[in-house]
Amino acid sequence: MDLKIILLVCGLTVVTAYSSSKYKGSCKVQFDDCNCRIYHFYCEQDDTDRPFCVHAHQFCQTNYDSLAVLDHPVKNQAVLDYIDRHSLTASDCIRNYGFWINLSDHKVDGHFVWGPSNGDLDGICPSDFSNWAPGEPNDNTKKDSRGQDCVQLWYRRGNAGKWDDEYINVRPKGAVCETRVPHCDYAAYGLNPANYVNC
């Protein structure tokens, strides 16, 4: 069954096309005494799912909490490890070499912040942790004069999941969504931790 989500936003119909066949599993991670996350992995979205980055944000917000906020080295490494262990970088999953995460400089060019979970790309939370690929972010304007405002885990040219700024609407990508579990209290959120492998 295809799980295409239809959203009504300001009277416009938006189709977010991460179908059930693109779902590649979930994993959990506890990165300190009171913070747990569940990450959900999706292969590349459909070519018609434009604008790509915006629809990825909306999809994760509608179905989980948000795109993944990888503002801590433990969270970042857990996600990279899962992608590697499950061979999600193969071309049958991501032809365009990346997975969207919840980092953007949409509001202030060159000032990357982790976005809120409302999908509007106007982030609010800066972080000291970063994992940029060499030469990134570069705000390339070759394919879009507005530059690159979204961020992906980049699997090209040996970057193995390093961060790369990417155009909002040039290439479809996979997505890493997250569910936040405050105080690691899975039961309070109707979740069973036994349903999720460790990242």
C-alpha positions in Angstrom: 0.0 0.0 0.0 1.3 3.4 -0.9 1.5 5.8 2.0 1.5 9.0 0.0 0.6 11.8 2.4 -1.7 14.6 1.2 -1.3 17.8 3.1 -3.5 20.8 2.9 -1.3 23.8 3.5 -2.9 27.3 3.0 -5.4 25.8 0.6 -2.7 24.0 -1.5 -2.5 20.3 -1.9 1.0 19.0 -1.4 1.9 15.4 -2.0 4.8 13.9 -0.1 5.9 10.7 -1.8 7.9 8.6 0.6 6.0 5.4 -0.1 6.0 2.5 2.3 8.4 0.7 -0.1 11.0 3.4 0.6 10.9 2.8 4.4 14.1 1.0 5.5 13.6 0.6 9.2 14.1 2.4 12.5 16.6 2.3 15.3 16.9 3.9 18.8 19.7 5.7 20.5 20.2 7.0 24.0 22.8 9.8 24.0 22.7 10.9 27.6 20.8 10.1 30.8 17.5 11.6 29.7 17.4 11.8 26.0 16.5 9.1 23.6 15.7 9.3 19.8 14.2 6.9 17.3 15.4 7.4 13.8 13.4 6.4 10.7 15.1 5.8 7.4 13.7 6.4 3.9 15.2 5.8 0.5 15.1 8.6 -2.1 11.8 10.4 -2.7 10.0 10.4 -6.0 11.1 12.8 -8.8 7.7 14.5 -8.7 8.0 15.3 -4.9 8.9 19.0 -5.3 10.2 21.1 -3.6 12.3 18.1 -2.4 13.7 19.5 0.8 10.5 21.2 1.9 8.4 18.0 1.3 10.9 15.9 3.3 10.5 18.3 6.2 6.7 18.1 5.9 6.7 14.3 5.6 8.8 13.9 8.8 6.8 16.4 10.7 3.5 14.8 9.8 4.6 11.2 10.5 7.2 11.7 13.3 8.6 14.8 15.0 11.0 16.2 12.3 13.9 15.5 10.1 16.8 14.2 12.2 18.6 16.8 14.3 22.2 15.5 14.5 23.6 18.2 16.8 25.5 15.7 18.9 28.3 13.4 17.8 26.6 10.3 19.4 23.4 10.9 17.4 25.3 11.7 14.2 27.4 8.5 14.5 24.4 6.3 15.3 22.6 7.4 12.2 25.7 6.9 10.0 26.3 3.5 11.5 22.7 2.4 10.7 23.0 3.6 7.1 26.3 1.8 6.7 25.2 -1.5 8.4 22.0 -1.6 6.2 23.7 -0.7 2.9 21.4 2.3 2.4 23.9 4.1 0.2 23.4 1.6 -2.6 22.0 3.2 -5.8 18.7 1.3 -5.5 18.1 3.4 -2.3 19.7 6.8 -3.1 20.7 7.6 -6.7 21.5 11.2 -5.7 23.9 10.4 -2.9 22.2 11.7 0.2 19.7 11.9 3.0 18.0 15.1 4.2 18.6 16.2 7.8 17.1 19.1 9.7 19.8 21.6 9.2 19.4 24.8 7.1 20.7 28.3 6.5 17.4 29.3 4.8 16.8 32.3 7.2 20.3 33.7 7.3 22.7 32.7 4.5 25.8 31.0 6.0 24.3 30.7 9.5 23.3 27.0 9.8 20.8 26.1 12.5 18.8 23.0 13.4 15.2 23.6 12.4 12.1 23.4 14.5 9.7 20.6 13.7 7.3 22.7 11.7 8.9 22.1 8.3 9.3 25.8 7.4 13.1 25.7 7.1 13.6 28.6 9.4 15.7 27.0 12.1 16.2 28.2 15.6 18.8 26.1 17.3 22.5 26.5 16.6 25.0 23.9 17.6 28.8 23.7 18.2 29.0 20.2 16.7 29.5 19.9 13.0 30.5 17.2 10.5 31.0 19.1 7.2 32.6 17.5 4.2 35.9 19.2 3.1 35.0 22.5 1.3 31.5 22.5 2.6 29.2 24.4 3.1 29.9 26.2 -0.2 26.4 27.6 -1.1 27.0 26.6 -4.7 24.8 28.5 -7.2 25.5 26.5 -10.4 22.0 24.9 -10.6 20.0 27.5 -8.6 20.9 31.2 -8.3 19.5 31.2 -4.7 22.3 28.8 -3.6 22.0 25.8 -1.3 19.9 26.2 1.9 19.3 22.5 3.0 21.7 20.0 4.3 22.2 16.3 3.4 24.3 13.4 4.7 26.4 13.2 1.6 27.6 9.8 0.2 29.6 10.9 -2.8 33.4 11.3 -3.5 34.2 9.3 -0.4 32.4 11.6 2.1 30.7 8.8 3.9 27.8 10.8 5.4 29.7 14.1 6.0 27.4 17.1 5.8 26.9 19.0 2.5 24.7 22.0 1.8 22.3 21.1 -1.0 19.7 22.9 -3.2 16.1 22.9 -2.0 14.6 21.6 -5.3 17.2 20.2 -7.7 17.7 16.5 -6.6 15.5 14.1 -4.7 17.1 12.6 -1.6 16.4 10.0 1.1 15.3 11.2 4.5 16.2 10.5 8.1 13.3 11.4 10.4 13.3 11.4 14.2 11.0 10.8 17.1 12.0 12.4 20.3 11.5 10.4 23.5 12.0 12.9 26.5 13.5 11.2 29.6 13.6 8.0 27.6 10.1 7.3 28.8 8.9 5.2 25.8 5.6 4.1 27.6 4.5 7.7 28.1 4.5 8.1 24.3 2.8 4.8 23.6 6.1 3.3 22.3 7.7 -0.1 23.0 11.5 0.1 22.9 11.6 -3.6 22.1 10.2 -2.7 18.6 13.4 -0.8 17.7 17.0 -2.1 17.3 19.9 -0.1 18.7 21.5 2.2 16.2 
